[in-house]
Amino acid sequence: MKMILFFYIAAIIGASILLHQEPKLEESIQRGAEIYADFCVTCHMGNGEGVPYTFPPLAKSDYLMNNREASIKGIKYGQQGELTVNGIVYNNIMDQLGLEDEEIADVMNYILNSWGNSSDQMVTLEEVQAVTK
């Protein structure tokens, strides 16, 4: 009986956390869409498909989905050198955008949940702050 009660309480707490996070994620995605339109759309395009062999796609991007920390680091500090996305090698420079850590979390949440991408785990301010050069 105690075990059933434990699982019942754990399920309620888990559902409560999930329901509490979902509105936060939606708000972050909305803010991220504005940041994307201001800073990212020029290279990665409005549909997230980038420019072949020049600017990598964010849409359905294996790199983005499999290299979360490196993706945050690239936005936070800029990046250069070879990068393989969906089997295509890119070798270009992405300048540091000058975004605040919260803005980076928001734009990451937007791109991780747009154009065929889907992430169950919200990028948080603390996660971005933990990423260093």
BELHUNOR-V389335 format. One record per residue. RES is the residue in one small letter. OMEGA is omega in whole degrees, -180 to 180 (* if undefined). BURIAL is # if it has 16 or more other ideal C-beta (glycine too) atoms within 10 Angstrom, else .. Layout:
BEGIN
res | omega | burial
RES | OMEGA | BURIAL
RES | OMEGA | BURIAL
END
This chain:
BEGIN
res | omega | burial
m | 180 | .
k | -179 | .
m | 178 | .
i | 179 | .
l | 179 | .
f | -180 | .
f | 178 | .
y | 179 | .
i | 179 | .
a | 179 | .
a | 179 | .
i | 179 | .
i | 179 | .
g | 179 | .
a | 179 | .
s | 179 | .
i | -179 | .
l | 180 | .
l | 179 | .
h | -178 | .
q | -174 | .
e | 177 | .
p | 178 | .
k | 179 | .
l | 180 | #
e | 178 | .
e | 179 | .
s | 179 | #
i | 179 | #
q | 177 | .
r | -180 | #
g | 178 | #
a | 178 | #
e | 179 | .
i | 178 | #
y | -180 | #
a | -179 | .
d | -170 | .
f | -167 | #
c | -170 | #
v | -178 | .
t | -179 | .
c | -174 | .
h | 175 | #
m | -178 | #
g | -180 | .
n | 179 | .
g | -176 | #
e | 178 | #
g | 177 | #
v | -175 | .
p | 178 | .
y | 178 | .
t | 179 | .
f | -173 | #
p | 178 | #
p | 170 | #
l | 178 | #
a | 178 | #
k | -174 | .
s | 177 | #
d | 180 | .
y | -179 | #
l | -176 | #
m | -177 | .
n | -177 | .
n | -175 | .
r | -178 | #
e | 179 | .
a | 178 | .
s | 176 | #
i | -179 | #
k | 179 | #
g | 178 | #
i | -175 | #
k | -173 | #
y | -173 | .
g | 177 | .
q | 176 | #
q | -180 | .
g | -176 | .
e | -179 | .
l | 180 | #
t | 180 | .
v | -180 | #
n | 176 | .
g | 180 | .
i | 180 | .
v | 176 | .
y | 178 | #
n | -175 | .
n | 180 | .
i | 170 | .
m | -180 | #
d | 172 | .
q | -173 | .
l | -180 | #
g | -180 | .
l | 173 | #
e | -179 | .
d | 179 | #
e | 177 | .
e | 178 | #
i | 177 | #
a | -179 | #
d | -178 | #
v | 175 | #
m | 178 | #
n | 178 | #
y | -175 | #
i | 177 | #
l | -178 | #
n | 179 | #
s | 171 | #
w | 179 | #
g | 175 | .
n | 177 | #
s | 180 | .
s | 178 | .
d | -174 | .
q | -179 | .
m | 172 | #
v | -177 | #
t | 176 | #
l | -178 | .
e | 179 | .
e | 179 | #
v | 180 | #
q | -178 | .
a | -179 | .
v | -180 | #
t | 178 | .
k | * | .
END
